[in-house]
Every structure is written in C-alpha cells, then in structure tokens.
Amino acid sequence: MDLVSILPFSLAAFLCLVLHCVVTIHILLFKEDVKSAIGWIGLVWLAPIIGTLVYIALGINRIHRKALSLSRKAGAFKFLPKTDLKDTSPFPQALLPLLKLGVEVHPQPFCFGNRVQAFENGDAAYPAMCQLIAQARKEVLLQSYIFNNDAAGQMFLSALRQAALNGARIKVLVDGVGKNYSSPTILQPLHSITGLETAVFLPSKKPFNLPFVNLRNHRKILIVDGSSAFFGGMNIAQGNLVDTHPKGPIADVTFQVHGPVVRQIARVFEEDWNFATKKKFTAYTPDSFNADGSCAARIIPDGPDSNYGKISYMFTGALACAQKSIKILTPYFLPEENILSALEVASMRGVKVEIILPRKSNIFGMDRAMRANFKRLLKRHIKIYRTVPPFDHSKILLVDDQWAFIGSANWDVRSLKLNFECNMECIDKELASQIHTIIAHKKKGARREHLSFLKHQPWYQRLVDNTFKLLTPYY
C-alpha cells in the first residue's frame, strides 16, 4: 500500500484524535461533577465516534447558552443584587444561620406580612383556584407542568373563560413534555378562548429540542390580579380529585399565597414566559399589597439555565442547621451522596429526622431504587414512613416546626439538576402548625420501615434494589 492510499486514513484518524481532544477539553472545563466528567471522557475515548456524537447531542448544556441569549434580547434572567440580613429582629434566633445561608445561595430579600394557607388534594384546591381565576379583573398567569384535558382541566377552562369575559389579560404556560400527559392536549381548548395567550416551554417534538427532553419546567404557579397566588407542586389532572375516585388517584398539597411575596412569584413566571416566547412581558403589579399576614417568605427559583444547585444547597443547609426536628414529605427520594450524608449527620447530632414517602410509587422501579438507601439511614435512627394509597405527590420540608420549604422540587437528581423548579422559604408558626398537622395525619396508618426487615432481605432483592439505584440520574 503506497503513501497516497494511506494518507486519507491517516488524515481521518488525525481529525478524530483532534475532535476527541477538543471534546475532552470541553468536558474538563464544564463538567464540575467528577463522576460525570470521568464517565463522559471514558465514553468519548472508549467509543470514539458514537461517544463523541452522544456528548455533543446530550452532554452540552445548551439551555444556559439559550438563556443568556434571551437575556440579552428580552431582558430576562437578571441577576439579583447582593442582599444582607441587616435586621434580624423579625426572625427566631435559632434560624439565623439557615437564613444567612439562604441569602448567600440566592440573594432575594424576605417579604413580610404574607398569608399562606395549605390546601390538600385537588378536591379542596381546584375549586378555590378556579373561583380565584373566575373573579379576575386584571390578569391571570397560570403555569403548570401537567395541564390535562380532562375533568380537572375543564374546571380551569370554565374559570379562564369567565376571566376572559371579565376583561382580564390571561397567559397560560405549559411544559413541552407535560402537556402530552393527555390526548388530545389542552392546547386547542385554550386557543379557543378569546384573549388568552398560550406558550409551550421547550416543545419536545421538534428534533432540535431533543437534547432538552429531560430539562423540563416543573413549576406550578397561578397568579391572579398580581396579589393572590397558588404555589406548590400540584399539577392540573383528574387524578388529584381524589374524592371522585379517579383511576390512579394522587394526593397532594398546594398553598394559597397572599401578600408582597406574590411579586417574586410573578417574576419567575415573567422569566419563564420570556424564555418560551422570546417576548418581554411584565406582570401586573397592584399599587399596594394587603400585608396583614404573619409569614415571612421569599422565592428561590432553580434550574439548569443558571447557577443551578440552589435548592440542593437549601436542602443540605437546612439539614445542617436543624436543632430539633426534620420532616421530609416527598414522592421521590433519590438524593445524591451529599444529602444522604447530611441526613445521617443530622440524626447523629440528635435531631429527630422523619421521611414520609408513598408506599407505592407511580414510576416503575422507583420503590426499589429508593429502598436501596433505606438501610444506611435506618442505621442512623432516621424514621422512614410509607403512606397508604393514594400515591402522595406532596413536597414539603419542615425544620424545627418553624421553617418550611415548599414548592415543586422533589428530592432527586431530576429536580435538583435537570428541571426548572421553584420553592418558597417560609417562616411562620401558623403555617408550620398547618404542615405539622398534615404530616401527622399522613403518618397515621403509614407503615414504618424497619432495619431488621431489610437485614433479612434475600440477596437477590438487594441486588435488584441496587441495580435500580444505578438509574438514579434518569428517574
């Protein structure tokens, strides 16, 4: 074989080598997680062509670049100025370390005088939400991961039609994947309402959006006339109407919010709307807020578009600062090692730690993957409760029966690294009492996990549990 015939192969090999080196450099520069970086580098070099293509398609966080571009065009995603807790007198002294951590994580000031009320299940929440919408005179902003075209969706459509007749400006934002939980989707009925604008966050069916299929907008927000809101983790779906005995019933908790913190919630909606539509939008703000409540609150948004990890920091910070008790209510419990270790350390310090989970998950393999972490936690005297059906989708963290962290985020990698989430930090004895009562009710009849049972599990069950745990980043 002469030099001329070898040259094309040598050139191709050289170009492949250069490409692999460039991709490796990109991984080293932008992948902060060591395990992730090692995995990607191994894939690129052990499966040279396929690994490189997979990384280019799925490994690069294009969301951040898209968000920065939109920020320049539409003025969204502005960074908050540095905020200090100058006046700490309104807060319990025991909470100050946690509050100081919070403003370092996300420099958003506290709003005072808010009222926050818990609503359990769609049976209680949906009528209140729809009544609020139907009374709107200025503006309705509605955002949900899942907005199904079913009995629950029809309730909201009726209320939105009434708001439109009232002359209110209406904007509805749905997620590009979440909208497909019902067929046909809710989009066509929404489009039929005169004066109502809709937007889809990262539509998933377009080929160039495939890399974003895991980067979903998981936030659930309703704001009416700039002064009242519903905020939490409850989707709009018939399953939440538990009293109607739907197929696949879902228990959940959401919160009605009145007061100046609603403006912070509206800011999150503005940024998501600007991102989805590439059009700048400013939410309606009333001249004054009725600030007669007792709740100090602030919003902490999180997502892969910016310096993500804020909610994860708040989780670990709350576990580190807790003095007496930690109560975690979540549907999915697959945190990474840092949070698992923080839970163990909190319990070893003498803090009473309770984790309340559904007895049966709605995701295949989730129960086994979660159970793989139980043994280490039970060894540290952490109590784990599995609630009776229906499947419980509630998401609440309560520390020392004083500090509550509510919103859309689950205790798993998908929420803490891949999704757009939003939580609210609340300090209010009345709200804490509501949450304490809700959790106590859910614990009644729940089954406690016991270390003795897990110790006597057959080896093959532990093998299956640990195998499903390997899928933690993908649930």
C-alpha positions, 0 to 999 in steps of 0.5 A: 500500500503506497503513501497516497492510499494511506494518507486519507486514513491517516488524515481521518484518524488525525481529525478524530484524535483532534475532535476527541481532544477538543471534546475532552477539553470541553468536558474538563472545563464544564463538567464540575461533577467528577463522576460525570466528567470521568464517565463522559471522557471514558465514553468519548475515548472508549467509543470514539465516534458514537461517544463523541456524537452522544456528548455533543447531542446530550452532554452540552448544556445548551439551555444556559447558552439559550438563556443568556441569549434571551437575556440579552434580547428580552431582558430576562434572567437578571441577576439579583443584587447582593442582599444582607440580613441587616435586621434580624429582629423579625426572625427566631434566633435559632434560624439565623444561620439557615437564613444567612445561608439562604441569602448567600445561595440566592440573594432575594430579600424576605417579604413580610406580612404574607398569608399562606394557607395549605390546601390538600388534594385537588378536591379542596384546591381546584375549586378555590383556584378556579373561583380565584381565576373566575373573579379576575379583573386584571390578569391571570398567569397560570403555569403548570407542568401537567395541564390535562384535558380532562375533568380537572382541566375543564374546571380551569377552562370554565374559570379562564373563560369567565376571566376572559369575559371579565376583561382580564389579560390571561397567559397560560404556560405549559411544559413541552413534555407535560402537556402530552400527559393527555390526548388530545392536549389542552392546547386547542381548548385554550386557543379557543378562548378569546384573549388568552395567550398560550406558550409551550416551554421547550416543545419536545417534538421538534428534533432540535429540542431533543437534547432538552427532553429531560430539562423540563419546567416543573413549576406550578404557579397561578397568579391572579390580579398580581396579589393572590397566588397558588404555589406548590407542586400540584399539577392540573389532572383528574387524578388529584380529585381524589374524592371522585375516585379517579383511576390512579388517584394522587394526593397532594398539597398546594398553598394559597399565597397572599401578600408582597411575596406574590411579586417574586412569584410573578417574576419567575413566571415573567422569566419563564414566559420570556424564555418560551416566547422570546417576548418581554412581558411584565406582570401586573403589579397592584399599587399596594399589597394587603400585608396583614399576614404573619409569614415571612417568605421569599422565592428561590427559583432553580434550574439548569439555565443558571447557577443551578444547585440552589435548592440542593444547597437549601436542602443540605443547609437546612439539614445542617442547621436543624436543632430539633426536628426534620420532616421530609414529605416527598414522592421521590427520594433519590438524593445524591451522596451529599444529602444522604450524608447530611441526613445521617449527620443530622440524626447523629447530632440528635435531631429527630429526622422523619421521611414520609414517602408513598408506599407505592410509587407511580414510576416503575422501579422507583420503590426499589431504587429508593429502598436501596438507601433505606438501610444506611439511614435506618442505621442512623435512627432516621424514621422512614414512613410509607403512606397508604394509597393514594400515591402522595405527590406532596413536597414539603420540608419542615425544620424545627416546626418553624421553617418550611420549604415548599414548592415543586422540587422533589428530592432527586437528581431530576429536580435538583439538576435537570428541571426548572423548579421553584420553592418558597422559604417560609417562616411562620408558626401558623403555617408550620402548625398547618404542615405539622398537622398534615404530616401527622395525619399522613403518618397515621396508618403509614407503615414504618420501615424497619432495619431488621426487615431489610437485614433479612432481605434475600440477596437477590432483592438487594441486588435488584434494589441496587441495580435500580439505584444505578438509574438514579440520574434518569428517574 
